[in-house]
Amino acid sequence: MRLMVAGCALAFGLDQLSKNLVIHRMGLVDRFAIDVWPPILNFRYGENTGINFGLFDGAADMGRWILIGVSILICIALSVWTLRQPPHRGLRFAAGLVAGGALGNVLDRVVYGYVLDFLNMSCCGIHNPFVFNVADVFIFGGAAALILFDGQLKKPT
């Protein structure tokens, strides 16, 4: 359980710290764009009221609270599922990363009414119009690790 809490705190803390630093302290909220290492890494201000890639964007305020509730239920279900698995440090830490990222985005929805996004990455002549945040990185990476570690647990001995 400690590893899950540590992963959650790490993801949540780094997400909120990065949003505060880039959006508020560096003034992205007013400038809307900061080229960091074009085209590889740019900061672009984004307000996401939907889910990944703006899906379900523009939903009424009720949609915001539904997404908050669903995110919290997923965090609870993930925690219960993880604790019912055989003890595995990587699995528990990965579950914490997913939960921490999700809770970072939940806090944004509660405070602002939308998720703050600012990372934009493009490469090799392909322009990516989407923005995401550090919480999304932890959710994706944690989910990938959960799949990897769960597969290791299910290997025949």
C-alpha positions in Angstrom: 0.0 0.0 0.0 2.9 2.4 0.7 4.2 2.1 -2.8 0.8 2.9 -4.2 0.5 6.0 -2.0 4.1 7.0 -3.0 3.3 6.6 -6.7 0.1 8.6 -6.3 1.8 11.4 -4.3 4.6 11.6 -6.9 2.3 11.8 -9.9 -0.1 14.2 -8.2 2.6 16.4 -6.9 4.6 16.7 -10.1 1.5 17.3 -12.1 0.3 20.1 -9.9 3.8 21.6 -9.6 4.3 21.6 -13.4 1.0 23.2 -14.0 1.7 25.9 -11.4 5.1 26.5 -12.8 4.4 26.6 -16.5 0.9 28.0 -16.7 0.9 30.5 -13.8 4.6 31.4 -13.0 5.8 31.3 -16.6 2.7 33.1 -17.7 1.5 30.6 -20.3 -2.1 31.5 -19.3 -1.5 35.0 -20.7 1.0 34.2 -23.5 -0.8 31.0 -24.8 2.5 29.7 -26.4 6.1 29.3 -25.4 8.5 27.5 -27.7 10.8 25.4 -25.6 12.6 23.2 -28.2 10.6 23.5 -31.4 9.1 21.4 -32.9 9.9 18.6 -30.3 8.6 20.4 -27.2 6.4 23.4 -27.0 4.1 24.8 -24.3 0.6 25.6 -25.6 -2.2 26.6 -23.2 -5.2 24.4 -23.3 -8.4 24.0 -21.3 -9.8 20.5 -21.7 -13.4 20.0 -20.6 -13.6 16.5 -22.1 -11.3 13.5 -21.8 -8.3 12.5 -24.0 -7.9 14.5 -27.2 -10.9 16.6 -26.3 -13.4 13.7 -26.6 -16.7 14.7 -25.0 -15.5 18.3 -25.0 -18.2 20.9 -24.6 -20.4 18.8 -22.4 -22.6 20.7 -19.9 -21.4 21.3 -16.3 -23.1 18.0 -15.4 -20.6 16.3 -17.7 -17.8 17.7 -15.6 -19.1 16.2 -12.4 -19.8 12.9 -14.1 -16.1 12.8 -15.3 -15.0 13.7 -11.7 -17.1 10.9 -10.3 -16.0 8.3 -12.9 -12.3 9.2 -12.3 -12.7 8.8 -8.6 -14.5 5.5 -9.0 -11.8 4.2 -11.3 -9.1 5.2 -8.7 -11.0 3.3 -6.1 -11.6 0.2 -8.3 -7.9 0.3 -9.3 -6.8 0.4 -5.7 -9.1 -2.5 -4.7 -8.0 -4.6 -7.7 -4.3 -3.9 -7.1 -4.5 -4.9 -3.4 -6.2 -8.2 -4.4 -3.3 -9.1 -6.7 -0.3 -11.0 -5.4 2.2 -8.5 -3.8 4.2 -6.9 -6.6 6.1 -3.6 -6.0 6.0 -2.5 -9.6 2.3 -3.2 -10.0 1.4 -1.2 -6.8 3.7 1.7 -7.8 2.2 1.8 -11.3 -1.3 1.8 -9.9 -0.4 4.8 -7.7 0.9 6.7 -10.8 -2.4 6.1 -12.6 -4.4 7.2 -9.6 -2.2 10.2 -8.9 -2.4 11.4 -12.5 -6.2 10.9 -12.5 -6.6 12.8 -9.2 -4.4 15.7 -10.5 -6.9 16.1 -13.4 -9.8 15.7 -11.0 -8.4 18.6 -8.9 -8.2 20.8 -12.0 -11.9 20.0 -12.9 -13.0 20.9 -9.4 -11.0 24.1 -9.2 -11.1 25.4 -12.8 -14.0 23.4 -14.4 -11.6 21.9 -16.9 -8.2 20.2 -17.0 -5.2 22.4 -17.7 -3.0 21.1 -20.5 0.2 22.6 -21.8 2.5 20.0 -23.4 2.7 19.9 -27.1 5.1 17.6 -29.0 5.7 17.2 -32.7 8.3 15.5 -34.7 9.5 14.5 -38.1 7.4 16.9 -40.1 4.2 15.8 -38.4 2.4 18.6 -36.5 0.5 17.5 -33.5 -2.4 19.8 -32.7 -3.1 18.3 -29.3 -1.9 19.3 -25.8 -1.7 17.2 -22.7 -0.2 17.5 -19.2 2.1 15.6 -16.8 -0.8 13.8 -15.2 -1.6 12.3 -18.7 2.0 11.1 -19.0 1.7 9.3 -15.6 -1.7 7.8 -16.5 -0.4 6.5 -19.8 2.9 5.2 -18.4 1.3 3.8 -15.3 -1.3 2.0 -17.3 1.4 0.5 -19.6 3.3 -0.7 -16.6 0.2 -2.2 -15.1 -0.3 -4.2 -18.3 3.3 -5.3 -18.2 3.4 -6.3 -14.6 0.0 -8.0 -14.6 1.2 -10.1 -17.6 4.3 -11.1 -15.5 2.0 -12.2 -12.6 0.0 -14.4 -15.0 2.9 -16.2 -16.6 2.8 -20.0 -16.0 5.5 -21.2 -13.6 
